[in-house]
């Protein structure tokens, strides 16, 4: 499912914040982690905190090494 324009903007903003906070990490890995976090949270009823929750989940994925697709 393709993210809406607003969702795509949120994904980009979260990824940019994480890239700035962790310049030592691969940009693609950060983006994959944020995309995974978005997919996990995309059906949340309350959207207000989605960016914060996505960022926290992406950080968790990056810390655990799960931010990449095993097929890549």
PyMOL commands that set and color helices and strands:
alter all, ss='L'
color gray80, all
select helices_A, chain A and resi 5-21+27-41+50-64
alter helices_A, ss='H'
color red, helices_A
deselect
rebuild
show_as cartoon
